[in-house]
Amino acid sequence: MALTMYLALVAVMYVDQRKYLYQPDPTFIAPPADGPPIQVIHLTAADGTRLVAWYLPPEGDKPVLLFFNGNGQGLAHQKWRWKRFAEAGVGFFAVGYRGYAGSEGHPSEHGLIEDSNAAYDWVAARYPAGKIVIQGYSLGSGLAVRLAAQRPARALILEAPYTSTTDVAAIRFPWLPVRLLMKDRFQSTDWIGKVHIPVLIVHGTRDSVIPFRFGQQLYAMASQPKRFEAMRGSDHSTLVRDGLYRHVWAFLSVADPEKTPARVSGPGL
């Protein structure tokens, strides 16, 4: 009886696994009128899926960051991040994954890769590779690593990254054979060694979602030049609040609009 119940539970988890990995809010929300002058962009992925993105042009010769979000946040939930971009005069282009933020479709690893390629193509049609910085947060770090291994850019920034989503799931569900069951693996360890541009990895030492050691492991596999910032005491969703972009602006040699030093600066490994 116990074995039957366990197998039934495994079957349910297998069928519903994408409900755990992706938590999309399909609602379209326009950028706030009292915030930075963000433009809403509509683009189409190679498979015909229509996507929504937010775009803020950079000032002068400053870079534009191609940003890939986490698994449970829409574009509107990153208002403090967008505020820091605007204050520094740095541009950004952030695509709402399929199923998120007004974009069509349903998320999957293959689908999100299509979305990331469409986002890169849109930016690359308007800016040279030397101005494009690829940044991925949490789930988006897997997309960012893969893209940076395949497309030219100035630099790669990974915020709270993982080695693979299977590694994260194995910790969260130790009683499940996740390495046999997972469909969407986002195996960043297969791609990080193929990245040949400067890499910055920032991870909170108290990350309760993606263990700090995964960022360390990914850093160890990356090629030089690379930098690791350990934000001591920071959790998964507090990095922006705790001074993430002071490290980013220093890495990119962009003037920091905040004059005070970063709250934490972790040592390189």
Residue frames relative to the residue before (quaternion, step in Angstrom):
aa qw qx qy qz dx dy dz
M 1.0000 0.0000 0.0000 0.0000 0.00 0.00 0.00
A 0.6617 0.5093 -0.3056 0.4575 3.58 0.91 -0.95
L 0.6540 0.5082 -0.3152 0.4632 3.57 0.97 -0.85
T 0.6367 0.5310 -0.3254 0.4547 3.58 0.98 -0.81
M 0.6643 0.4981 -0.2988 0.4704 3.56 0.95 -0.89
Y 0.6422 0.5223 -0.3227 0.4590 3.57 1.00 -0.81
L 0.6695 0.4951 -0.2975 0.4669 3.59 0.90 -0.90
A 0.6248 0.5259 -0.3351 0.4698 3.57 1.07 -0.72
L 0.6528 0.5053 -0.3099 0.4716 3.59 0.99 -0.82
V 0.6282 0.5264 -0.3277 0.4701 3.58 1.00 -0.81
A 0.6462 0.5223 -0.3183 0.4563 3.58 0.98 -0.84
V 0.6481 0.5079 -0.3180 0.4699 3.59 0.96 -0.84
M 0.6656 0.5008 -0.3039 0.4624 3.58 0.90 -0.90
Y 0.6291 0.5298 -0.3381 0.4574 3.57 1.04 -0.72
V 0.6843 0.4864 -0.2888 0.4601 3.57 0.86 -0.94
D 0.7751 0.3649 -0.1710 0.4867 3.59 0.94 -0.92
Q 0.3306 0.8112 -0.4605 0.1433 3.60 1.22 0.01
R 0.6618 0.5127 -0.3303 0.4359 3.61 0.97 -0.68
K 0.5613 0.5817 -0.3918 0.4394 3.58 1.22 -0.30
Y 0.6695 0.4735 -0.2920 0.4923 3.55 1.20 -0.53
L 0.6901 0.4822 -0.2836 0.4591 3.58 1.01 -0.78
Y 0.7876 0.2115 -0.1037 0.5694 3.58 0.98 -0.84
Q 0.0510 -0.7873 0.6145 0.0035 3.55 -0.95 0.89
P 0.0347 0.8696 -0.4912 0.0352 3.58 0.63 1.12
D 0.1897 -0.6948 0.6761 0.1551 3.48 -1.29 0.60
P 0.2687 -0.8190 0.4837 0.1521 3.63 -0.30 1.20
T 0.4806 0.7068 -0.4223 0.3018 3.59 1.24 -0.20
F 0.3199 -0.7190 0.5812 0.2069 3.56 -0.92 0.89
I 0.0139 -0.7695 0.6382 -0.0213 3.54 -0.90 1.02
A 0.3779 -0.7353 0.5172 0.2214 3.58 -0.76 1.02
P 0.5960 -0.5436 0.4305 0.4048 3.60 -1.14 0.47
P 0.5430 -0.6424 0.4211 0.3395 3.61 -0.95 0.77
A 0.5326 -0.6629 0.4318 0.3009 3.55 -0.94 0.90
D 0.7216 0.4306 -0.2518 0.4800 3.59 1.11 -0.59
G 0.5812 0.5769 -0.3713 0.4376 3.58 1.27 0.26
P 0.7704 -0.2853 0.2456 0.5146 3.59 -1.23 -0.41
P 0.5568 -0.6335 0.4228 0.3316 3.63 -1.13 0.58
I 0.0563 0.8345 -0.5404 0.0912 3.57 0.60 1.18
Q 0.2809 -0.7577 0.5711 0.1442 3.54 -0.98 0.91
V 0.3373 -0.7021 0.5851 0.2258 3.58 -1.12 0.67
I 0.1129 -0.8026 0.5857 0.0071 3.56 -0.72 1.14
H 0.1789 -0.7559 0.6205 0.1081 3.57 -1.08 0.76
L 0.0735 0.7894 -0.6043 0.0790 3.55 -0.82 1.00
T 0.3431 -0.7429 0.5482 0.1729 3.54 -1.28 0.37
A 0.3964 -0.7092 0.5351 0.2316 3.57 -0.86 1.00
A 0.7027 -0.4904 0.3165 0.4068 3.56 -1.27 0.36
D 0.7033 0.4470 -0.2741 0.4800 3.60 1.11 -0.58
G 0.6437 -0.5684 0.3039 0.4124 3.58 1.28 0.27
T 0.4844 0.6633 -0.4417 0.3610 3.61 1.23 -0.06
R 0.3077 -0.7613 0.5471 0.1624 3.56 -0.82 1.02
L 0.1404 -0.8247 0.5479 -0.0062 3.52 -0.79 1.15
V 0.2965 -0.7102 0.6106 0.1866 3.51 -1.31 0.53
A 0.0007 0.7910 -0.6117 0.0134 3.58 -1.01 0.80
W 0.3092 -0.7077 0.5989 0.2117 3.53 -1.32 0.39
Y 0.0692 -0.8169 0.5715 -0.0360 3.55 -0.95 0.98
L 0.0225 -0.7567 0.6534 -0.0027 3.51 -1.01 0.95
P 0.3538 -0.7501 0.5091 0.2303 3.64 -0.49 1.10
P 0.4703 -0.6697 0.4883 0.3031 3.60 -1.08 0.64
E 0.4614 -0.6481 0.5249 0.3025 3.53 -1.27 0.36
G 0.8591 0.0418 -0.0414 0.5084 3.57 -0.94 0.89
D 0.7842 -0.3021 0.2396 0.4861 3.54 -0.88 -0.99
K 0.3795 0.7332 -0.4888 0.2819 3.60 1.19 0.35
P 0.5868 -0.6265 0.3860 0.3378 3.58 -1.12 0.58
V 0.2996 -0.6828 0.6214 0.2406 3.51 -1.40 0.14
L 0.2524 -0.7849 0.5526 0.1219 3.56 -0.77 1.07
L 0.2604 -0.7350 0.6120 0.1318 3.52 -0.84 1.08
F 0.0814 -0.8661 0.4924 -0.0287 3.54 -0.08 1.38
F 0.1213 -0.7748 0.6189 0.0427 3.54 -1.02 0.97
N 0.3798 -0.7976 0.4484 0.1360 3.50 -0.59 1.32
G 0.6288 -0.5233 0.4238 0.3889 3.53 -1.38 -0.02
N 0.6971 -0.5325 0.3167 0.3609 3.55 -1.31 0.06
G 0.7905 0.3166 -0.1644 0.4978 3.60 1.13 -0.41
Q 0.6468 0.5241 -0.3065 0.4616 3.56 1.23 0.31
G 0.3247 -0.7174 0.5824 0.2017 3.53 -1.02 0.86
L 0.7034 -0.4619 0.3225 0.4335 3.55 -1.26 0.18
A 0.6476 0.5444 -0.3206 0.4260 3.57 1.04 -0.76
H 0.6312 0.5621 -0.3343 0.4169 3.60 1.17 -0.44
Q 0.6681 0.5016 -0.2926 0.4651 3.58 1.28 -0.16
K 0.1896 0.8436 -0.4924 0.0995 3.61 1.12 0.53
W 0.6594 0.4982 -0.3281 0.4574 3.61 1.01 -0.68
R 0.5955 0.5388 -0.3558 0.4780 3.57 1.17 -0.54
W 0.6735 0.4908 -0.3008 0.4638 3.57 0.86 -0.94
K 0.6034 0.5620 -0.3484 0.4458 3.58 1.09 -0.70
R 0.6740 0.4886 -0.2996 0.4661 3.58 0.95 -0.80
F 0.5904 0.5417 -0.3648 0.4743 3.60 1.07 -0.62
A 0.6918 0.4938 -0.2812 0.4455 3.55 0.78 -1.06
E 0.6525 0.5249 -0.3185 0.4442 3.59 0.95 -0.84
A 0.7132 0.4319 -0.2453 0.4946 3.58 1.08 -0.72
G 0.4584 -0.6920 0.4441 0.3373 3.60 1.25 -0.22
V 0.4838 0.6569 -0.4264 0.3907 3.57 1.30 0.30
G 0.3781 -0.7343 0.5169 0.2250 3.59 -0.96 0.81
F 0.0671 -0.7836 0.6115 0.0864 3.54 -1.29 0.19
F 0.1091 -0.7290 0.6693 0.0928 3.50 -1.35 0.44
A 0.0141 0.8100 -0.5816 0.0736 3.57 -0.56 1.21
V 0.2305 -0.7912 0.5550 0.1136 3.56 -0.58 1.14
G 0.3620 -0.6690 0.5992 0.2498 3.53 -1.14 0.71
Y 0.4230 -0.7167 0.4862 0.2665 3.58 -0.52 1.12
R 0.6493 -0.4969 0.3927 0.4211 3.57 -1.23 0.42
G 0.7739 0.2737 -0.2491 0.5138 3.52 -0.83 1.10
Y 0.6997 0.4164 -0.2465 0.5256 3.57 1.31 -0.24
A 0.8995 0.1248 -0.0246 0.4181 3.52 -1.39 0.46
G 0.7527 -0.3869 0.2176 0.4863 3.59 1.05 0.65
S 0.5359 0.6120 -0.4095 0.4130 3.59 1.28 -0.04
E 0.5293 -0.6363 0.4647 0.3146 3.57 -1.15 0.64
G 0.7448 0.4927 -0.2902 0.3440 3.51 -1.41 0.00
H 0.4216 -0.6656 0.5601 0.2559 3.50 -1.43 -0.20
P 0.4899 -0.7132 0.4136 0.2833 3.60 -0.83 0.92
S 0.1317 0.7183 -0.6778 0.0856 3.49 -1.28 0.72
E 0.6620 -0.4956 0.3504 0.4397 3.59 -1.18 0.30
H 0.6657 0.4949 -0.3117 0.4634 3.59 0.85 -0.91
G 0.6669 0.5108 -0.3056 0.4483 3.57 0.93 -0.87
L 0.6778 0.4823 -0.3031 0.4649 3.59 0.91 -0.83
I 0.5883 0.5384 -0.3712 0.4756 3.59 1.13 -0.53
E 0.6248 0.5195 -0.3334 0.4782 3.59 1.01 -0.78
D 0.6530 0.5183 -0.3119 0.4558 3.58 0.98 -0.86
S 0.6651 0.4998 -0.3093 0.4606 3.58 0.93 -0.85
N 0.6344 0.5190 -0.3314 0.4673 3.59 1.03 -0.71
A 0.6454 0.5142 -0.3187 0.4664 3.59 0.98 -0.83
A 0.6455 0.5182 -0.3169 0.4629 3.57 0.99 -0.82
Y 0.6543 0.5023 -0.3170 0.4681 3.58 0.92 -0.86
D 0.6547 0.5232 -0.3222 0.4402 3.58 0.87 -0.91
W 0.6321 0.5303 -0.3341 0.4557 3.60 1.01 -0.78
V 0.6964 0.4620 -0.2749 0.4754 3.57 0.87 -0.94
A 0.6752 0.5120 -0.2972 0.4400 3.60 0.92 -0.91
A 0.6037 0.5506 -0.3566 0.4529 3.59 1.18 -0.43
R 0.7559 0.3787 -0.1833 0.5017 3.60 1.26 -0.40
Y 0.7881 0.1978 -0.0989 0.5745 3.58 1.21 -0.46
P 0.4930 -0.6386 0.4877 0.3335 3.60 -1.09 0.61
A 0.6691 -0.5213 0.3477 0.3996 3.55 -1.20 0.52
G 0.6299 0.5739 -0.3265 0.4090 3.58 1.09 -0.68
K 0.6929 0.4253 -0.2837 0.5085 3.59 1.26 -0.17
I 0.6270 0.5594 -0.3274 0.4322 3.59 1.25 -0.26
V 0.0572 -0.7659 0.6404 0.0063 3.56 -0.83 1.08
I 0.2581 -0.7705 0.5676 0.1325 3.58 -0.78 1.03
Q 0.0086 0.8045 -0.5922 0.0446 3.58 -0.75 1.08
G 0.0282 -0.8025 0.5960 -0.0052 3.57 -0.92 0.93
Y 0.1721 -0.7764 0.6020 0.0725 3.53 -0.97 0.96
S 0.8566 0.0003 -0.0101 0.5159 3.58 -0.92 0.96
L 0.8215 0.0556 -0.0214 0.5671 3.64 -0.57 -1.05
G 0.6677 0.5379 -0.2974 0.4201 3.57 0.96 -0.88
S 0.5275 0.6332 -0.4249 0.3744 3.60 1.18 -0.31
G 0.6261 0.5444 -0.3386 0.4438 3.59 1.07 -0.68
L 0.6402 0.5027 -0.3106 0.4909 3.55 1.06 -0.76
A 0.6589 0.5303 -0.3069 0.4363 3.56 0.96 -0.91
V 0.6499 0.5152 -0.3202 0.4580 3.60 0.93 -0.88
R 0.6783 0.4971 -0.2958 0.4531 3.56 0.82 -0.98
L 0.6645 0.5086 -0.3035 0.4557 3.56 0.93 -0.91
A 0.6738 0.5016 -0.2976 0.4537 3.59 0.92 -0.90
A 0.6291 0.5260 -0.3326 0.4657 3.57 1.18 -0.50
Q 0.7630 0.3915 -0.1782 0.4825 3.58 1.18 -0.54
R 0.7817 0.2702 -0.1324 0.5463 3.60 1.12 -0.56
P 0.5135 -0.6539 0.4515 0.3239 3.62 -1.05 0.66
A 0.1193 0.7677 -0.6203 0.1075 3.55 -1.10 0.78
R 0.6193 -0.5569 0.4092 0.3727 3.55 -1.31 0.22
A 0.7943 -0.1294 0.1456 0.5755 3.59 0.90 -0.90
L 0.2953 -0.7196 0.6021 0.1802 3.52 -1.40 0.27
I 0.0694 -0.7815 0.6199 0.0141 3.57 -0.92 0.98
L 0.0769 -0.7976 0.5982 0.0005 3.56 -0.78 1.08
E 0.1264 -0.8004 0.5860 0.0042 3.53 -0.73 1.18
A 0.8286 -0.1038 0.0050 0.5502 3.57 -0.56 1.23
P 0.1861 0.8283 -0.5106 0.1361 3.62 0.77 0.99
Y 0.3301 -0.7085 0.5880 0.2080 3.52 -1.38 0.25
T 0.5458 -0.5712 0.4872 0.3721 3.54 -1.32 0.14
S 0.7303 -0.2012 0.1293 0.6399 3.55 1.16 -0.79
T 0.5676 -0.5869 0.4344 0.3804 3.58 -1.15 0.40
T 0.5835 0.5641 -0.3877 0.4372 3.60 1.14 -0.42
D 0.6219 0.5350 -0.3462 0.4552 3.59 1.05 -0.69
V 0.6529 0.4972 -0.3122 0.4786 3.58 1.00 -0.80
A 0.6750 0.5016 -0.2969 0.4523 3.59 0.89 -0.93
A 0.6192 0.5577 -0.3475 0.4299 3.59 1.05 -0.70
I 0.6470 0.4913 -0.3152 0.4906 3.58 1.15 -0.58
R 0.6971 0.4837 -0.2714 0.4544 3.56 0.95 -0.90
F 0.7894 0.1685 -0.0752 0.5854 3.58 1.07 -0.76
P 0.0415 -0.8573 0.5126 0.0232 3.62 0.53 1.11
W 0.6547 0.5208 -0.3038 0.4558 3.56 1.22 -0.39
L 0.6530 0.4841 -0.3128 0.4913 3.58 1.30 0.03
P 0.4181 -0.6794 0.5287 0.2899 3.64 -1.07 0.59
V 0.0521 -0.8705 0.4884 0.0302 3.57 0.72 1.12
R 0.6342 0.5479 -0.3502 0.4182 3.61 1.02 -0.64
L 0.6631 0.4542 -0.3033 0.5119 3.57 1.25 -0.28
L 0.7536 0.4582 -0.2009 0.4264 3.56 1.06 -0.76
M 0.6341 0.5965 -0.3526 0.3431 3.60 0.99 -0.72
K 0.3452 -0.7391 0.5505 0.1775 3.52 -1.00 0.93
D 0.7833 0.2715 -0.1168 0.5469 3.57 0.89 -0.99
R 0.0822 -0.8755 0.4757 -0.0207 3.56 -0.10 1.34
F 0.1187 -0.8299 0.5365 0.0970 3.61 1.16 -0.48
Q 0.0828 0.8546 -0.5031 0.0985 3.55 0.78 1.11
S 0.1639 -0.8370 0.5167 0.0745 3.57 0.22 1.28
T 0.5904 0.5854 -0.3727 0.4121 3.59 1.11 -0.53
D 0.6170 0.5424 -0.3484 0.4514 3.59 1.18 -0.39
W 0.7631 0.4054 -0.1713 0.4732 3.58 1.20 -0.56
I 0.5890 0.6307 -0.3865 0.3254 3.60 0.99 -0.74
G 0.6608 0.5163 -0.3114 0.4470 3.61 1.02 -0.68
K 0.6580 0.4943 -0.3008 0.4819 3.57 1.28 -0.28
V 0.5258 0.6050 -0.4135 0.4320 3.57 1.30 0.11
H 0.0533 -0.8284 0.5571 -0.0241 3.58 -0.66 1.11
I 0.5372 0.5277 -0.4439 0.4857 3.53 0.99 0.97
P 0.6639 -0.4953 0.3451 0.4414 3.65 -1.15 0.31
V 0.1676 -0.7934 0.5838 0.0408 3.55 -1.00 0.95
L 0.0700 -0.7498 0.6566 0.0421 3.54 -1.06 0.89
I 0.0585 -0.7737 0.6306 0.0193 3.57 -0.88 0.99
V 0.0513 -0.7841 0.6185 -0.0100 3.56 -0.86 1.05
H 0.0842 0.8055 -0.5771 0.1047 3.57 -0.76 1.04
G 0.4110 -0.7017 0.5293 0.2421 3.55 -1.04 0.80
T 0.4799 -0.6938 0.4551 0.2850 3.57 -0.89 0.90
R 0.7379 0.3478 -0.2211 0.5345 3.61 1.20 -0.38
D 0.1978 0.7978 -0.5398 0.1820 3.55 1.07 0.73
S 0.2106 -0.8141 0.5350 0.0823 3.56 -0.60 1.18
V 0.6567 0.4884 -0.3061 0.4864 3.60 1.27 0.02
I 0.7781 0.0671 -0.0115 0.6244 3.58 0.83 -1.03
P 0.4277 -0.7456 0.4383 0.2628 3.61 -0.32 1.19
F 0.6185 -0.5842 0.4065 0.3330 3.52 -1.09 0.86
R 0.6407 0.5597 -0.3345 0.4055 3.59 0.96 -0.81
F 0.5864 0.5701 -0.3870 0.4259 3.61 1.12 -0.47
G 0.6270 0.5141 -0.3310 0.4827 3.57 1.05 -0.71
Q 0.6376 0.5266 -0.3187 0.4632 3.56 1.02 -0.80
Q 0.6665 0.5072 -0.3028 0.4548 3.57 0.93 -0.91
L 0.6538 0.5016 -0.3177 0.4690 3.57 0.96 -0.81
Y 0.6239 0.5400 -0.3287 0.4594 3.56 1.04 -0.81
A 0.6504 0.5308 -0.3204 0.4388 3.59 0.92 -0.87
M 0.7010 0.4656 -0.2596 0.4737 3.59 1.13 -0.64
A 0.5813 0.6067 -0.3705 0.3959 3.59 1.24 -0.33
S 0.4782 -0.6560 0.5078 0.2883 3.54 -1.22 0.58
Q 0.5328 -0.5848 0.4980 0.3552 3.54 -1.27 0.36
P 0.5732 -0.1649 -0.8013 -0.0474 1.56 -2.22 1.19
K 0.0335 0.7999 -0.5960 0.0620 3.55 -1.02 0.82
R 0.1167 -0.7800 0.6126 0.0523 3.54 -1.23 0.51
F 0.1421 -0.7759 0.6103 0.0726 3.56 -1.07 0.80
E 0.0835 -0.7786 0.6209 0.0344 3.57 -0.92 0.96
A 0.1665 -0.7755 0.6055 0.0650 3.55 -0.61 1.20
M 0.1702 -0.7992 0.5713 0.0764 3.57 -0.45 1.20
R 0.2574 -0.8300 0.4808 0.1172 3.51 -0.01 1.37
G 0.8095 0.2251 -0.2146 0.4979 3.50 -0.83 1.13
S 0.5846 0.5979 -0.3724 0.4026 3.60 1.22 -0.21
D 0.3261 -0.7256 0.5780 0.1819 3.53 -1.15 0.77
H 0.7776 -0.3858 0.2408 0.4341 3.53 -1.35 0.03
S 0.8073 0.2905 -0.1282 0.4974 3.58 0.88 -0.92
T 0.6200 0.5668 -0.3504 0.4141 3.61 1.21 0.23
L 0.3984 0.7609 -0.4575 0.2304 3.61 1.22 -0.01
V 0.6380 0.5141 -0.3386 0.4627 3.60 0.94 -0.82
R 0.6654 0.5073 -0.2951 0.4612 3.57 0.90 -0.94
D 0.7405 0.4596 -0.2216 0.4374 3.56 0.96 -0.91
G 0.7143 -0.4928 0.2567 0.4254 3.59 1.20 0.15
L 0.2047 0.8189 -0.5112 0.1616 3.58 1.20 0.45
Y 0.7567 0.4388 -0.2508 0.4147 3.57 0.68 -1.06
R 0.5049 0.5892 -0.4527 0.4393 3.59 1.19 -0.05
H 0.6490 0.4893 -0.3031 0.4974 3.57 1.07 -0.74
V 0.6473 0.5255 -0.3180 0.4513 3.58 0.98 -0.85
W 0.6814 0.4799 -0.3062 0.4601 3.59 0.82 -0.94
A 0.6314 0.5169 -0.3418 0.4662 3.61 1.01 -0.71
F 0.6406 0.5336 -0.3129 0.4550 3.58 0.99 -0.86
L 0.7509 0.3828 -0.1937 0.5021 3.58 1.01 -0.86
S 0.3917 -0.7296 0.4633 0.3155 3.60 1.30 -0.05
V 0.3828 0.6788 -0.5090 0.3656 3.52 0.97 1.01
A 0.5151 -0.6463 0.4599 0.3247 3.59 -0.91 0.88
D 0.3476 -0.7437 0.5400 0.1858 3.55 -0.85 1.03
P 0.3779 -0.7447 0.4983 0.2330 3.62 -0.65 1.03
E 0.6614 0.4329 -0.3027 0.5324 3.57 1.24 -0.34
K 0.3504 -0.7971 0.4607 0.1721 3.55 -0.55 1.17
T 0.6103 0.5660 -0.3640 0.4180 3.59 1.14 -0.50
P 0.5542 -0.6228 0.4265 0.3509 3.61 -1.08 0.61
A 0.6413 -0.5186 0.3942 0.4054 3.54 -1.25 0.45
R 0.5710 -0.6137 0.4312 0.3338 3.55 -1.10 0.79
V 0.7981 0.0422 0.0117 0.6009 3.58 1.04 -0.80
S 0.0042 0.7643 -0.6445 -0.0221 3.54 -1.10 0.66
G 0.2261 -0.8114 0.5282 0.1071 3.53 -0.32 1.26
P 0.5453 -0.6281 0.4435 0.3337 3.59 -1.12 0.56
G 0.5107 -0.6005 0.5074 0.3481 3.54 -1.21 0.47
L 0.4398 -0.6914 0.5036 0.2737 3.52 -1.19 0.52
